[in-house]
């Protein structure tokens, strides 16, 4: 199976999760191709000064992998600075946010996986 760039769903969200500005989301896989393991695998592009607001994850976890840029993250109330190659994992019941504090676009791979019943 090949998914061409021209076939990917791309959306722009304003004030995502109560954040500032806009975020472009380029879906890598549609949810129906995630074999029931999760609901999102996408690249987010966050312009300078823009953000994804603080939000919870219930019965799931979200992993952010920083591809490019510098960010200020908040993970369960703990502030952190993130840069290329860093990973932030927000576990079941946790909350997080991320803001681009760099001069160029922040590029983040986002993966949301469902929690197993025993976790």
Secondary structure as UniProt FT lines:
FT   HELIX           5..7
FT   STRAND          10..14
FT   HELIX           16..18
FT   STRAND          22..29
FT   HELIX           31..33
FT   TURN            35..36
FT   STRAND          38..46
FT   TURN            48..49
FT   STRAND          51..56
FT   STRAND          60..68
FT   STRAND          70..75
FT   TURN            76..77
FT   STRAND          78..83
FT   TURN            84..85
FT   STRAND          87..90
FT   TURN            92..93
FT   STRAND          95..100
FT   STRAND          106..114
FT   TURN            117..118
//
